Amino acid sequence: METMSRIFNVNADCRPELHYMADLSDKINKIKAMVDAGQYFTINRARQYGKTTTLQVLGEYLESDYTVISLDFQMISHADFEDEHSFAAAFSEEILDRVEKIPKQIQESLEAFTKRDNRSITLSVLFKCLIKWCKISEKKIVLIIDEADSATNNQVFLDFLSQLRGYYIRWGRTATFQSVILAGVYDIKNIRRKLRPENEHRINSPWNIAADFLVDMSFSVKEISKMLTDYESDYHTGMDIDEIARLLYDYTSGYPFLVSRICKLMDERIPGDRDFPDRRSTWTKKGFLYAVRILLSEKNTLFESLSGKLVEYPELKEILYKLLFQGQSIPYDPDDEAIDMAILFGFVKKENETVVIANRIFDTRLYNMFLALPKMQNLLA
């Protein structure tokens, strides 16, 4: 009887003891080099692109050299961003919940800040406490915030960024964070897209200190192979690991959710089918292509997100229509907001200074999605 407990995960972050994972070591080493250099930066990628898992692995990797404050802004409610007193209280609570070893005097201050009726606790007071922590800490402190863009339509968040910016500028003269990493779908420099038009005047480049983040977050063939090797060690399917890893990359361009979803279908859904009685017959090119057909016909959180973005941002449809139905070559223009948005949400990627559909899975799924639109049916009639 098989007793293996690890699975291919497509929900939330991955844990090595529970899930088959791609080899992230190269990415983590490159990000750590940025931290070691004292850089502040954002990791912005499309939904379900492995950001949270990467931050989790990174945080654990950094702990030998740094004190890591790793927070998730999804855990701070909308009401907590109403004013700086509420935010300071919620932010302090998150630190107290997430960080195990806090100097006693800092912990006492943070506990005092959690009292929401204390109107004297402002962002500047909170930051003076955090900077004091940076000063007395034996290890330099790294601040990591996941889902940072969930708060970008709040003035308090912009003021929070301004505080980070202000202390960064004094880096070297005043104790401050060694590095700050903000992660989310939206790049902080593009937060205007999440603001209502009447509030756009509030933006004054609060995050223009950020270094360029150039680490490729997609899975390479080598990184996928590590995940398959671990699986093969457990189940001995006899698969050609190099072939399956290459197929996964060719169809997904390394999009983490798509890689894991296809593997999950091959592991859990297909074995036992009439044409695939066991795992040995499943982990073949034929089994892979069958998994792709299932993926393209199913509803999942990623495809629902893509569909939702087309409704929310109609300007994306024009670009996708030109690529899918007219075969146009669209030059990459960094100042074209529609193109920038299509890249931001993962629909397309830049390739040889042109814009192309991000991967073969999206190409087929989006094509079918467009064909289902009444307007498209009229155009093609």
Secondary structure, DSSP 8 states (H G I E B T S, - for coil): ------B---SS---TTTB-----HHHHHHHHHHHHTT--EEEE--TTSSHHHHHHHHHHHHTTTSEEEEEEGGGS-GGGGSSHHHHHHHHHHHHHHH-S---HHHHHHHHHHT-TT-TT--HHHHHHHHHHHHHH-SS-EEEEEETGGGGTTSHHHHHHHHHHHHHHHTBTTB---SEEEEEESS-GGGGGGGS-GGGGGG---TTTT-B------S--HHHHHHHHHHHHHHH-----HHHHHHHHHHHHTT-HHHHHHHHHIIIIISTTBTTB-SHHHHSSHHHHHHHHHHHHHS--HHHHHHHHHHHH-THHHHHHHHHHTS---EE--TT-HHHHHHHHTTSEEEETTEEEES-HHHHHHHHHHHHTSHHHHHHH-
